[in-house]
């Protein structure tokens, strides 16, 4: 009989590409991963891996096993969720991947709510970019992801992941406070010749921001790149840059920056995703429930700051 743990290693290799990445993800040594896959080959009685230079490639027979392994893992995870749902106490660990502005705006109150209502649930939070986090949740590195989607930019979809909208927030042009040394900025056109701060290339927010500037008739002068929105805010408030900012960034804080509405009133969507096989797990349901309560409670504040 084929060993499920070894089958999982084969699937991990398909997902991650190298033995070293599989070992790192599962906290094994590369030699141990290699040995376990060799044993799996003996169990299967067919060649599963072929060397291509310094890498290994899955054979067609290995791909067949990987497809069945995905179904097995889903069934096992669903069984675990059903078992947990049969208990009277909500326990366990929920590993959450979250992008920065959601981590700052949503997670503190959500953690407080969880501690008060579900004290036996352990929440582990890691900051990740949404595109990466969705893939890693599909790959079982996380149990729940809080991700974002900008207007006209579809976030990656994985058949095994569901998607539930958490909230949405307006995207505005954030500009420095009025000053005698600077002309007044009242629209995106007024920012055509100013220095911009944006997230690094590859981020959905960066692509959306560049397209918004081009639609307005100019190429933005991006002098500063950082994924840290707090650093972006400091550059704006100090008069050194302008940027597009979603309203969620201002939750619980005041700013000297001016926030200008944009043509078409663009909004970003914030959503959660979990694997469908674990969607009924009580600890995950509890985390989603409290995230929704937090998002609902801050919505009026976000609108007011905007």
Backbone as CSV, one residue per row, in Angstrom:
resi,resn,N_x,N_y,N_z,CA_x,CA_y,CA_z,C_x,C_y,C_z
1,UNK,0.847,-1.200,0.000,0.000,0.000,0.000,0.879,1.247,0.000
2,UNK,0.461,2.263,-0.725,1.222,3.499,-0.819,1.104,4.299,0.475
3,UNK,2.207,4.889,0.904,2.265,5.666,2.133,1.808,7.103,1.854
4,UNK,0.786,7.554,2.592,0.216,8.892,2.345,1.241,9.981,2.598
5,UNK,2.080,9.811,3.630,3.084,10.838,3.933,4.076,10.977,2.780
6,UNK,4.451,9.873,2.170,5.369,9.943,1.033,4.676,10.517,-0.201
7,UNK,3.402,10.179,-0.357,2.645,10.768,-1.468,2.575,12.285,-1.330
8,UNK,2.448,12.750,-0.091,2.400,14.192,0.118,3.730,14.838,-0.294
9,UNK,4.843,14.164,0.000,6.143,14.683,-0.412,6.213,14.818,-1.930
10,UNK,5.656,13.849,-2.646,5.645,13.910,-4.103,4.836,15.111,-4.589
11,UNK,3.677,15.323,-3.961,2.853,16.478,-4.334,3.580,17.788,-4.009
12,UNK,4.238,17.842,-2.870,4.998,19.036,-2.501,6.089,19.318,-3.523
13,UNK,6.708,18.271,-4.037,7.751,18.460,-5.042,7.166,19.049,-6.319
14,UNK,5.979,18.593,-6.687,5.337,19.168,-7.873,5.029,20.646,-7.659
15,UNK,4.588,21.000,-6.451,4.204,22.379,-6.155,5.416,23.297,-6.063
16,UNK,6.478,22.831,-5.376,7.595,23.712,-5.019,8.780,23.618,-5.966
17,UNK,8.897,22.516,-6.688,9.891,22.447,-7.747,11.214,21.792,-7.430
18,UNK,11.693,21.906,-6.176,12.986,21.318,-5.829,12.889,20.577,-4.500
19,UNK,13.797,19.619,-4.324,13.858,18.865,-3.067,14.191,19.788,-1.910
20,UNK,15.052,20.775,-2.160,15.449,21.702,-1.094,14.257,22.517,-0.596
21,UNK,13.396,22.967,-1.513,12.225,23.755,-1.110,11.212,22.895,-0.378
22,UNK,11.070,21.638,-0.787,10.183,20.724,-0.066,10.698,20.514,1.349
23,UNK,11.997,20.286,1.468,12.602,20.067,2.783,12.410,21.276,3.687
24,UNK,12.592,22.462,3.128,12.436,23.684,3.925,10.989,23.868,4.367
25,UNK,10.059,23.618,3.466,8.644,23.818,3.774,8.157,22.859,4.848
26,UNK,8.649,21.613,4.825,8.164,20.592,5.750,9.134,20.324,6.904
27,UNK,10.218,21.110,6.933,11.211,21.002,8.003,11.851,19.605,8.045
28,UNK,12.194,19.105,6.860,12.960,17.883,6.711,14.341,18.252,6.184
29,UNK,15.233,17.280,6.138,16.495,17.470,5.434,16.292,17.035,3.986
30,UNK,16.999,17.644,3.027,16.859,17.226,1.622,17.140,15.741,1.422
31,UNK,18.121,15.195,2.153,18.434,13.770,2.000,17.275,12.901,2.478
32,UNK,16.585,13.346,3.546,15.443,12.594,4.054,14.301,12.593,3.038
33,UNK,14.067,13.745,2.416,13.027,13.823,1.379,13.366,12.890,0.231
34,UNK,14.620,12.917,-0.191,15.054,12.059,-1.292,14.883,10.582,-0.954
35,UNK,15.238,10.198,0.270,15.105,8.803,0.694,13.646,8.366,0.707
36,UNK,12.763,9.231,1.218,11.345,8.887,1.286,10.737,8.745,-0.108
37,UNK,11.153,9.586,-1.036,10.640,9.491,-2.400,11.178,8.237,-3.096
38,UNK,12.396,7.844,-2.755,12.939,6.600,-3.316,12.137,5.399,-2.820
39,UNK,11.747,5.436,-1.549,10.913,4.362,-0.999,9.537,4.341,-1.670
40,UNK,9.010,5.530,-1.950,7.718,5.608,-2.630,7.807,4.990,-4.025
41,UNK,8.919,5.216,-4.707,9.113,4.614,-6.023,9.085,3.088,-5.938
42,UNK,9.704,2.552,-4.896,9.696,1.097,-4.704,8.283,0.601,-4.438
43,UNK,7.529,1.362,-3.612,6.145,0.974,-3.316,5.289,0.995,-4.582
44,UNK,5.503,2.009,-5.409,4.683,2.164,-6.618,5.097,1.184,-7.712
45,UNK,6.365,0.820,-7.704,6.842,-0.114,-8.719,7.056,0.506,-10.078
46,UNK,7.085,1.834,-10.146,7.327,2.544,-11.399,8.253,3.732,-11.116
47,UNK,8.888,4.212,-12.174,9.748,5.396,-12.035,8.873,6.634,-11.808
48,UNK,9.210,7.386,-10.773,8.441,8.586,-10.458,9.212,9.871,-10.726
49,UNK,10.544,9.812,-10.652,11.369,11.007,-10.806,12.477,10.758,-11.811
50,UNK,12.756,11.793,-12.593,13.866,11.746,-13.534,14.741,12.969,-13.325
51,UNK,16.045,12.774,-13.369,16.968,13.890,-13.200,17.076,14.679,-14.501
52,UNK,16.973,15.993,-14.381,17.176,16.901,-15.507,18.169,17.956,-15.046
53,UNK,19.447,17.717,-15.300,20.481,18.598,-14.763,20.583,18.421,-13.262
54,UNK,20.440,19.519,-12.543,20.499,19.461,-11.080,19.117,19.318,-10.447
55,UNK,18.106,19.296,-11.254,16.740,19.200,-10.747,16.171,17.816,-11.044
56,UNK,14.999,17.558,-10.474,14.287,16.325,-10.778,12.933,16.684,-11.373
57,UNK,12.461,15.838,-12.254,11.185,16.071,-12.938,10.261,14.898,-12.680
58,UNK,8.984,15.191,-12.448,8.008,14.138,-12.213,7.660,13.440,-13.526
59,UNK,7.561,12.128,-13.484,7.144,11.352,-14.646,5.622,11.436,-14.785
60,UNK,5.067,11.039,-15.921,3.601,11.013,-16.073,2.928,10.165,-14.996
61,UNK,3.579,9.071,-14.588,3.002,8.219,-13.548,2.970,8.965,-12.203
62,UNK,3.995,9.760,-11.961,4.021,10.563,-10.736,2.894,11.593,-10.738
63,UNK,2.634,12.183,-11.908,1.551,13.172,-12.008,0.202,12.532,-11.703
64,UNK,0.031,11.275,-12.116,-1.205,10.551,-11.793,-1.350,10.416,-10.280
65,UNK,-0.270,10.038,-9.618,-0.311,9.889,-8.163,-0.564,11.224,-7.469
66,UNK,0.021,12.289,-7.989,-0.168,13.609,-7.383,-1.637,14.019,-7.438
67,UNK,-2.289,13.756,-8.561,-3.709,14.106,-8.687,-4.547,13.365,-7.651
68,UNK,-4.259,12.094,-7.444,-4.992,11.327,-6.438,-4.626,11.783,-5.026
69,UNK,-3.365,12.190,-4.834,-2.930,12.655,-3.516,-3.681,13.912,-3.111
70,UNK,-3.890,14.817,-4.053,-4.645,16.033,-3.752,-6.042,15.682,-3.243
71,UNK,-6.675,14.703,-3.878,-8.012,14.273,-3.446,-7.956,13.625,-2.065
72,UNK,-6.913,12.822,-1.830,-6.751,12.182,-0.520,-6.591,13.219,0.591
73,UNK,-5.749,14.209,0.339,-5.505,15.230,1.355,-6.769,16.040,1.639
74,UNK,-7.538,16.318,0.597,-8.801,17.029,0.793,-9.761,16.199,1.644
75,UNK,-9.826,14.891,1.359,-10.707,14.015,2.124,-10.273,13.944,3.582
76,UNK,-8.980,13.817,3.826,-8.469,13.758,5.190,-8.729,15.073,5.935
77,UNK,-8.529,16.189,5.232,-8.750,17.480,5.879,-10.237,17.679,6.189
78,UNK,-11.098,17.228,5.300,-12.533,17.323,5.549,-12.938,16.432,6.724
79,UNK,-12.315,15.253,6.819,-12.590,14.371,7.954,-12.175,15.021,9.266
80,UNK,-11.011,15.684,9.257,-10.555,16.384,10.457,-11.502,17.517,10.823
81,UNK,-11.999,18.241,9.809,-12.933,19.336,10.066,-14.243,18.808,10.647
82,UNK,-14.748,17.700,10.087,-15.989,17.105,10.601,-15.797,16.599,12.032
83,UNK,-14.643,16.023,12.300,-14.354,15.545,13.653,-14.322,16.694,14.643
84,UNK,-13.647,17.788,14.254,-13.575,18.951,15.126,-14.959,19.556,15.349
85,UNK,-15.801,19.527,14.304,-17.145,20.093,14.421,-18.029,19.284,15.353
86,UNK,-17.680,18.017,15.571,-18.482,17.165,16.453,-18.203,17.426,17.934
87,UNK,-17.137,18.178,18.210,-16.768,18.460,19.595,-17.520,19.679,20.113
88,UNK,-17.614,19.797,21.419,-18.344,20.927,22.010,-17.448,22.138,22.245
89,UNK,-16.141,21.952,22.213,-15.198,23.044,22.434,-14.442,23.347,21.144
90,UNK,-14.313,24.633,20.833,-13.577,25.050,19.634,-12.107,25.213,20.012
91,UNK,-11.254,24.387,19.425,-9.825,24.427,19.725,-9.033,24.348,18.430
92,UNK,-7.720,24.405,18.576,-6.839,24.221,17.426,-6.110,25.495,17.053
93,UNK,-5.285,25.378,16.022,-4.474,26.489,15.526,-4.950,26.901,14.146
94,UNK,-5.043,28.206,13.933,-5.385,28.744,12.613,-4.214,29.601,12.148
95,UNK,-3.590,29.200,11.053,-2.455,29.936,10.496,-2.989,30.902,9.432
96,UNK,-2.806,32.191,9.690,-3.378,33.218,8.823,-2.263,33.970,8.094
97,UNK,-2.409,34.113,6.783,-1.532,34.960,5.979,-2.286,36.244,5.660
98,UNK,-1.640,37.389,5.825,-2.345,38.663,5.695,-1.401,39.729,5.155
99,UNK,-1.918,40.630,4.324,-1.105,41.740,3.823,-1.114,42.875,4.838
100,UNK,-0.206,43.838,4.671,0.097,44.772,5.746,-1.080,45.615,6.226
101,UNK,-1.787,46.270,5.321,-2.843,47.174,5.785,-3.953,46.412,6.493
102,UNK,-4.245,45.187,6.063,-5.239,44.376,6.765,-4.708,43.919,8.119
103,UNK,-3.411,43.620,8.171,-2.813,43.224,9.453,-2.947,44.342,10.471
104,UNK,-2.741,45.575,10.038,-2.811,46.714,10.951,-4.254,47.078,11.311
105,UNK,-5.148,47.016,10.331,-6.514,47.490,10.557,-7.428,46.430,11.153
106,UNK,-7.227,45.161,10.781,-8.191,44.119,11.146,-7.713,43.173,12.246
107,UNK,-6.434,42.853,12.253,-5.983,41.774,13.123,-5.971,42.103,14.619
108,UNK,-5.566,43.305,15.068,-5.554,43.535,16.517,-6.907,43.297,17.185
109,UNK,-7.975,43.902,16.647,-9.302,43.714,17.238,-9.795,42.279,17.065
110,UNK,-9.462,41.660,15.935,-9.878,40.273,15.713,-9.224,39.350,16.735
111,UNK,-7.944,39.553,17.004,-7.252,38.739,18.006,-7.852,38.929,19.385
112,UNK,-8.213,40.165,19.704,-8.848,40.448,20.998,-10.191,39.735,21.103
113,UNK,-10.982,39.799,20.028,-12.280,39.118,20.022,-12.109,37.607,20.158
114,UNK,-11.134,37.057,19.428,-10.907,35.615,19.485,-10.498,35.177,20.884
115,UNK,-9.638,35.948,21.525,-9.190,35.603,22.877,-10.350,35.614,23.867
116,UNK,-11.318,36.506,23.630,-12.451,36.617,24.548,-13.505,35.538,24.298
117,UNK,-13.713,35.183,23.040,-14.806,34.258,22.708,-14.345,32.822,22.460
118,UNK,-13.105,32.668,21.983,-12.577,31.324,21.700,-11.151,31.207,22.252
119,UNK,-11.021,31.215,23.577,-9.690,31.265,24.189,-8.809,30.060,23.888
120,UNK,-9.390,28.960,23.462,-8.591,27.763,23.199,-8.137,27.649,21.743
121,UNK,-8.428,28.693,20.961,-7.952,28.724,19.576,-6.678,29.563,19.517
122,UNK,-5.655,29.005,18.917,-4.381,29.710,18.755,-4.327,30.288,17.345
123,UNK,-4.096,31.595,17.255,-3.967,32.256,15.961,-2.493,32.556,15.696
124,UNK,-2.011,32.111,14.549,-0.651,32.443,14.118,-0.760,33.282,12.846
125,UNK,-0.138,34.453,12.855,-0.273,35.392,11.740,1.084,35.643,11.096
126,UNK,1.104,35.638,9.756,2.309,35.933,8.993,1.963,36.923,7.895
127,UNK,2.791,37.964,7.746,2.538,38.933,6.680,3.053,38.388,5.358
128,UNK,2.193,38.412,4.353,2.529,37.947,3.015,1.830,38.825,1.979
129,UNK,2.438,38.936,0.813,1.761,39.592,-0.302,0.610,38.689,-0.758
130,UNK,-0.529,39.265,-1.134,-1.728,38.459,-1.428,-1.526,37.356,-2.448
131,UNK,-0.848,37.657,-3.563,-0.688,36.633,-4.597,0.083,35.428,-4.052
132,UNK,1.158,35.706,-3.326,1.960,34.635,-2.730,1.157,33.889,-1.682
133,UNK,0.418,34.631,-0.863,-0.338,34.015,0.229,-1.428,33.082,-0.280
134,UNK,-2.080,33.437,-1.376,-3.105,32.566,-1.935,-2.496,31.231,-2.374
135,UNK,-1.365,31.304,-3.031,-0.690,30.078,-3.474,-0.264,29.244,-2.271
136,UNK,0.262,29.900,-1.244,0.752,29.173,-0.075,-0.394,28.578,0.746
137,UNK,-1.550,29.209,0.714,-2.715,28.632,1.384,-3.202,27.408,0.619
138,UNK,-3.211,27.503,-0.688,-3.542,26.332,-1.502,-2.558,25.190,-1.244
139,UNK,-1.276,25.541,-1.052,-0.239,24.532,-0.815,-0.221,24.029,0.627
140,UNK,-1.139,24.526,1.476,-1.298,24.099,2.860,-0.249,24.676,3.818
141,UNK,0.406,25.775,3.422,1.299,26.467,4.348,0.492,27.292,5.350
142,UNK,-0.703,27.732,4.931,-1.598,28.504,5.796,-3.000,27.905,5.730
143,UNK,-3.811,28.242,6.734,-5.192,27.761,6.779,-6.169,28.792,6.223
144,UNK,-5.814,30.063,6.341,-6.715,31.148,5.943,-5.865,32.292,5.424
145,UNK,-6.306,32.918,4.357,-5.596,34.071,3.816,-6.551,35.250,3.724
146,UNK,-6.055,36.412,4.100,-6.767,37.665,3.854,-6.055,38.310,2.674
147,UNK,-6.769,38.482,1.566,-6.160,38.975,0.336,-6.951,40.164,-0.198
148,UNK,-6.433,40.757,-1.262,-7.044,41.958,-1.834,-7.150,41.828,-3.335
149,UNK,-8.066,42.608,-3.892,-8.220,42.649,-5.341,-8.505,44.081,-5.757
150,UNK,-7.675,44.589,-6.663,-7.845,45.952,-7.146,-8.782,45.969,-8.348
151,UNK,-9.418,47.106,-8.605,-10.367,47.185,-9.722,-9.712,46.767,-11.038
152,UNK,-10.360,45.862,-11.754,-9.841,45.431,-13.045,-8.681,44.467,-12.969
153,UNK,-8.322,44.032,-11.769,-7.202,43.098,-11.594,-7.695,41.909,-10.780
154,UNK,-7.891,40.779,-11.435,-8.398,39.600,-10.744,-7.274,38.916,-9.972
155,UNK,-7.501,38.686,-8.686,-6.533,37.942,-7.888,-6.510,36.486,-8.342
156,UNK,-5.363,35.799,-8.205,-5.277,34.395,-8.649,-6.353,33.538,-8.007
157,UNK,-6.869,32.592,-8.781,-7.903,31.681,-8.273,-7.381,30.248,-8.301
158,UNK,-7.690,29.521,-7.241,-7.350,28.109,-7.128,-8.642,27.344,-6.855
159,UNK,-8.904,26.271,-7.617,-10.177,25.550,-7.465,-10.428,25.072,-6.041
160,UNK,-9.352,24.773,-5.294,-9.522,24.236,-3.941,-9.866,25.318,-2.917
161,UNK,-9.721,26.597,-3.285,-9.967,27.690,-2.345,-11.318,28.333,-2.592
162,UNK,-12.032,28.638,-1.505,-13.250,29.432,-1.645,-12.886,30.905,-1.572
163,UNK,-13.858,31.769,-1.602,-13.591,33.206,-1.528,-14.820,33.901,-0.954
164,UNK,-14.642,34.605,0.159,-15.733,35.347,0.789,-15.293,36.802,0.976
165,UNK,-16.102,37.717,0.485,-15.783,39.138,0.630,-15.824,39.534,2.095
166,UNK,-14.802,40.268,2.518,-14.730,40.743,3.891,-15.149,42.203,3.984
167,UNK,-14.624,43.028,3.108,-14.975,44.446,3.090,-14.451,45.044,1.791
168,UNK,-14.743,46.294,1.565,-14.152,47.034,0.453,-13.856,48.441,0.927
169,UNK,-12.864,49.056,0.324,-12.516,50.418,0.731,-12.134,51.237,-0.492
170,UNK,-12.406,52.521,-0.402,-12.108,53.423,-1.512,-10.598,53.618,-1.635
171,UNK,-10.152,53.804,-2.857,-8.753,54.154,-3.124,-8.715,55.641,-3.445
172,UNK,-7.851,56.371,-2.736,-7.790,57.826,-2.910,-6.358,58.267,-3.176
173,UNK,-6.235,59.475,-3.672,-4.922,60.073,-3.862,-4.537,60.780,-2.570
174,UNK,-3.443,60.337,-1.963,-2.951,60.954,-0.733,-1.823,61.907,-1.090
175,UNK,-1.978,63.169,-0.694,-0.996,64.203,-1.040,-0.558,64.928,0.225
176,UNK,0.588,65.592,0.197,1.076,66.291,1.392,0.112,67.369,1.858
177,UNK,0.206,67.764,3.121,-0.650,68.838,3.634,-0.341,70.154,2.918
178,UNK,-1.299,71.076,2.884,-1.081,72.362,2.202,0.137,73.091,2.764
179,UNK,0.843,73.771,1.894,2.029,74.517,2.302,2.214,75.702,1.373
180,UNK,2.794,76.768,1.922,3.061,77.956,1.106,4.100,77.662,0.035
181,UNK,4.899,76.631,0.263,5.957,76.288,-0.692,5.492,75.368,-1.811
182,UNK,4.253,74.880,-1.708,3.745,73.939,-2.705,2.410,74.417,-3.248
183,UNK,2.222,74.296,-4.546,0.906,74.656,-5.108,-0.151,73.667,-4.631
184,UNK,-1.374,74.100,-4.568,-2.461,73.234,-4.113,-2.666,72.088,-5.098
185,UNK,-2.919,70.900,-4.543,-3.200,69.724,-5.354,-4.663,69.365,-5.148
186,UNK,-5.447,69.425,-6.215,-6.881,69.167,-6.095,-7.344,67.985,-6.933
187,UNK,-6.453,67.438,-7.761,-6.835,66.316,-8.627,-5.596,65.517,-8.985
188,UNK,-5.797,64.357,-9.597,-4.676,63.520,-10.003,-3.835,64.223,-11.069
189,UNK,-4.460,65.057,-11.884,-3.718,65.779,-12.919,-2.689,66.722,-12.308
190,UNK,-3.002,67.277,-11.150,-2.073,68.188,-10.481,-0.823,67.475,-9.966
191,UNK,-0.891,66.147,-9.882,0.243,65.372,-9.357,1.120,64.806,-10.468
192,UNK,0.884,65.222,-11.705,1.601,64.643,-12.839,3.104,64.855,-12.758
193,UNK,3.543,65.986,-12.225,4.977,66.308,-12.189,5.600,66.090,-10.818
194,UNK,4.874,65.455,-9.913,5.387,65.260,-8.555,6.050,63.892,-8.404
195,UNK,6.802,63.742,-7.331,7.428,62.456,-7.017,6.379,61.521,-6.420
196,UNK,6.405,60.265,-6.847,5.459,59.264,-6.372,6.169,58.192,-5.558
197,UNK,5.443,57.607,-4.614,5.912,56.411,-3.920,4.904,55.304,-4.216
198,UNK,5.411,54.130,-4.603,4.559,52.992,-4.931,5.191,51.713,-4.418
199,UNK,4.379,50.666,-4.400,4.910,49.358,-4.043,5.796,48.846,-5.174
200,UNK,6.667,47.876,-4.902,7.564,47.358,-5.946,6.790,46.779,-7.124
201,UNK,7.443,46.706,-8.266,6.828,46.134,-9.463,6.417,44.690,-9.211
202,UNK,5.308,44.301,-9.797,4.776,42.962,-9.601,3.573,42.947,-8.688
203,UNK,3.461,43.943,-7.816,2.306,44.034,-6.924,1.099,44.544,-7.711
204,UNK,-0.081,44.009,-7.400,-1.295,44.445,-8.100,-1.548,45.927,-7.888
205,UNK,-1.248,46.414,-6.686,-1.461,47.832,-6.393,-0.579,48.712,-7.272
206,UNK,0.657,48.250,-7.532,1.576,49.029,-8.379,1.053,49.092,-9.814
207,UNK,0.637,47.970,-10.328,0.132,47.942,-11.699,-1.106,48.816,-11.836
208,UNK,-2.003,48.725,-10.836,-3.213,49.539,-10.882,-2.852,51.029,-10.831
209,UNK,-1.912,51.390,-9.963,-1.532,52.796,-9.803,-0.930,53.359,-11.087
210,UNK,-0.063,52.582,-11.720,0.536,53.049,-12.962,-0.526,53.242,-14.037
211,UNK,-1.471,52.303,-14.116,-2.528,52.421,-15.113,-3.418,53.632,-14.842
212,UNK,-3.678,53.914,-13.559,-4.508,55.070,-13.209,-3.831,56.371,-13.646
213,UNK,-2.511,56.461,-13.463,-1.781,57.650,-13.888,-1.789,57.772,-15.411
214,UNK,-1.578,56.651,-16.100,-1.556,56.690,-17.565,-2.917,57.062,-18.139
215,UNK,-3.966,56.567,-17.471,-5.315,56.940,-17.903,-5.537,58.444,-17.739
216,UNK,-4.883,59.023,-16.714,-4.999,60.463,-16.467,-4.092,61.274,-17.384
217,UNK,-3.276,60.596,-18.206,-2.502,61.304,-19.213,-1.039,61.523,-18.914
218,UNK,-0.465,60.792,-17.942,0.953,60.991,-17.647,1.587,59.704,-17.114
219,UNK,2.902,59.643,-17.205,3.677,58.537,-16.650,4.189,58.979,-15.283
220,UNK,3.882,58.244,-14.211,4.278,58.694,-12.877,5.797,58.645,-12.683
221,UNK,6.319,59.649,-11.996,7.738,59.696,-11.640,7.904,58.953,-10.310
222,UNK,8.100,57.650,-10.393,8.191,56.815,-9.191,9.626,56.874,-8.668
223,UNK,9.845,57.729,-7.695,11.194,57.883,-7.130,11.416,56.970,-5.924
224,UNK,10.316,56.517,-5.318,10.440,55.713,-4.097,9.625,54.432,-4.244
225,UNK,10.227,53.323,-3.896,9.549,52.024,-3.921,9.652,51.380,-2.550
226,UNK,8.518,51.016,-1.961,8.513,50.274,-0.707,7.164,49.596,-0.531
227,UNK,7.196,48.378,-0.010,5.961,47.665,0.305,5.425,48.062,1.670
228,UNK,6.190,48.842,2.408,5.795,49.276,3.751,4.911,50.524,3.627
229,UNK,3.625,50.359,3.860,2.706,51.491,3.707,2.932,52.563,4.760
230,UNK,3.456,52.181,5.917,3.762,53.188,6.940,4.882,54.103,6.451
231,UNK,5.862,53.535,5.748,6.927,54.349,5.171,6.367,55.260,4.073
232,UNK,5.428,54.732,3.296,4.799,55.561,2.271,4.084,56.759,2.902
233,UNK,3.364,56.498,3.981,2.637,57.575,4.656,3.587,58.664,5.148
234,UNK,4.730,58.267,5.703,5.687,59.242,6.201,6.233,60.094,5.057
235,UNK,6.465,59.489,3.913,6.949,60.257,2.762,5.900,61.263,2.296
236,UNK,4.633,60.861,2.353,3.554,61.768,1.944,3.405,62.910,2.947
237,UNK,3.306,62.572,4.212,3.083,63.596,5.242,4.246,64.577,5.356
238,UNK,5.449,64.117,5.008,6.626,65.001,5.077,6.793,65.844,3.818
239,UNK,5.892,65.673,2.856,5.927,66.502,1.659,6.837,66.011,0.560
240,UNK,7.284,64.745,0.643,8.250,64.246,-0.330,7.650,63.395,-1.447
241,UNK,6.381,63.033,-1.321,5.792,62.159,-2.331,4.280,62.212,-2.270
242,UNK,3.666,61.675,-3.322,2.217,61.447,-3.344,2.017,59.964,-3.639
243,UNK,0.825,59.453,-3.343,0.567,58.024,-3.562,-0.924,57.760,-3.558
244,UNK,-1.299,56.621,-4.123,-2.665,56.128,-3.981,-2.730,55.292,-2.710
245,UNK,-3.754,55.535,-1.903,-3.896,54.833,-0.636,-5.328,54.329,-0.458
246,UNK,-5.496,53.063,-0.080,-6.837,52.561,0.258,-7.230,53.038,1.650
247,UNK,-8.513,53.237,1.847,-9.000,53.806,3.114,-8.627,52.981,4.342
248,UNK,-8.494,51.680,4.185,-8.203,50.824,5.335,-6.912,51.233,6.036
249,UNK,-6.009,51.862,5.293,-4.722,52.286,5.855,-4.909,53.265,7.010
250,UNK,-5.979,54.051,6.960,-6.149,55.127,7.943,-6.957,54.701,9.162
251,UNK,-7.306,53.430,9.252,-8.103,52.950,10.382,-7.381,53.211,11.700
252,UNK,-8.068,53.895,12.615,-7.517,54.115,13.947,-6.451,55.181,14.022
253,UNK,-6.279,55.978,12.967,-5.233,56.998,13.012,-5.711,58.263,12.307
254,UNK,-5.073,59.354,12.619,-5.306,60.613,11.921,-4.084,60.897,11.055
255,UNK,-4.260,61.765,10.089,-3.151,62.088,9.201,-3.217,63.548,8.786
256,UNK,-2.056,64.108,8.496,-2.014,65.473,7.977,-2.132,65.477,6.457
257,UNK,-2.069,64.296,5.851,-2.184,64.215,4.391,-3.599,64.556,3.949
258,UNK,-3.706,65.072,2.742,-5.007,65.306,2.134,-5.387,64.065,1.322
259,UNK,-6.647,63.662,1.441,-7.125,62.483,0.730,-8.151,62.927,-0.307
260,UNK,-7.787,62.750,-1.568,-8.622,63.232,-2.667,-9.317,62.068,-3.362
261,UNK,-10.625,62.217,-3.585,-11.376,61.191,-4.294,-10.934,61.145,-5.747
262,UNK,-11.036,59.956,-6.338,-10.591,59.738,-7.707,-11.776,59.573,-8.650
263,UNK,-11.598,59.878,-9.928,-12.677,59.685,-10.895,-13.149,58.234,-10.913
264,UNK,-14.441,58.044,-10.902,-15.001,56.701,-10.929,-15.110,56.042,-9.565
265,UNK,-14.614,56.719,-8.528,-14.691,56.202,-7.159,-14.212,54.742,-7.065
266,UNK,-12.956,54.466,-7.412,-12.464,53.082,-7.393,-12.392,52.513,-5.975
267,UNK,-12.736,51.246,-5.835,-12.694,50.554,-4.548,-11.874,49.267,-4.663
268,UNK,-11.155,48.970,-3.621,-10.440,47.706,-3.501,-11.313,46.727,-2.718
269,UNK,-11.291,45.457,-3.093,-12.033,44.423,-2.371,-11.068,43.613,-1.511
270,UNK,-11.437,43.435,-0.256,-10.664,42.602,0.667,-11.490,41.350,0.933
271,UNK,-10.866,40.181,0.802,-11.610,38.926,0.958,-10.776,37.904,1.714
272,UNK,-11.450,36.865,2.184,-10.752,35.740,2.812,-10.924,34.500,1.948
273,UNK,-9.936,33.628,2.007,-10.010,32.342,1.309,-9.476,31.247,2.215
274,UNK,-10.131,30.103,2.167,-9.644,28.902,2.848,-9.852,27.718,1.897
275,UNK,-9.194,26.615,2.175,-9.435,25.414,1.374,-10.848,24.907,1.642
276,UNK,-11.533,24.530,0.604,-12.926,24.093,0.737,-13.046,22.886,1.667
277,UNK,-11.997,22.071,1.720,-12.036,20.885,2.572,-11.958,21.223,4.059
278,UNK,-11.552,22.453,4.389,-11.460,22.843,5.805,-12.440,23.944,6.169
279,UNK,-13.348,24.279,5.249,-14.221,25.432,5.446,-15.135,25.280,6.665
280,UNK,-15.468,24.022,7.051,-16.360,23.807,8.193,-15.618,23.583,9.502
281,UNK,-14.320,23.713,9.473,-13.554,23.538,10.705,-13.911,24.651,11.682
282,UNK,-14.335,24.322,12.903,-14.838,25.344,13.824,-13.879,26.494,14.090
283,UNK,-12.593,26.213,14.229,-11.641,27.283,14.512,-11.557,28.262,13.345
284,UNK,-11.647,27.759,12.127,-11.625,28.629,10.958,-12.919,29.427,10.863
285,UNK,-14.045,28.775,11.129,-15.319,29.495,11.150,-15.292,30.619,12.179
286,UNK,-14.693,30.347,13.339,-14.605,31.354,14.394,-13.741,32.528,13.960
287,UNK,-12.615,32.230,13.312,-11.725,33.293,12.847,-12.424,34.160,11.803
288,UNK,-13.130,33.532,10.888,-13.852,34.297,9.867,-14.970,35.135,10.479
289,UNK,-15.647,34.553,11.432,-16.738,35.265,12.099,-16.223,36.542,12.763
290,UNK,-15.101,36.436,13.463,-14.573,37.602,14.175,-13.900,38.596,13.244
291,UNK,-13.324,38.119,12.156,-12.816,39.045,11.145,-13.951,39.867,10.549
292,UNK,-15.078,39.219,10.279,-16.230,39.923,9.720,-16.773,40.961,10.699
293,UNK,-16.816,40.606,11.983,-17.280,41.560,12.995,-16.357,42.769,13.078
294,UNK,-15.048,42.525,13.009,-14.090,43.628,13.050,-14.236,44.514,11.822
295,UNK,-14.343,43.899,10.647,-14.487,44.674,9.408,-15.750,45.524,9.447
296,UNK,-16.826,44.968,9.968,-18.092,45.713,10.066,-17.960,46.883,11.033
297,UNK,-17.221,46.671,12.120,-17.112,47.717,13.144,-16.268,48.898,12.698
298,UNK,-15.303,48.664,11.802,-14.440,49.762,11.375,-14.937,50.435,10.108
299,UNK,-15.932,49.866,9.446,-16.409,50.431,8.182,-16.814,51.902,8.313
300,UNK,-17.591,52.299,9.350,-17.955,53.710,9.454,-16.731,54.607,9.647
301,UNK,-15.714,54.109,10.393,-14.504,54.880,10.627,-13.749,55.096,9.332
302,UNK,-13.675,54.050,8.521,-12.984,54.157,7.234,-13.661,55.183,6.358
303,UNK,-15.000,55.121,6.308,-15.736,56.068,5.481,-15.523,57.493,5.973
304,UNK,-15.474,57.680,7.307,-15.316,59.009,7.867,-13.939,59.560,7.554
305,UNK,-12.897,58.708,7.684,-11.547,59.168,7.360,-11.426,59.538,5.887
306,UNK,-12.169,58.791,5.060,-12.117,59.090,3.629,-12.791,60.391,3.323
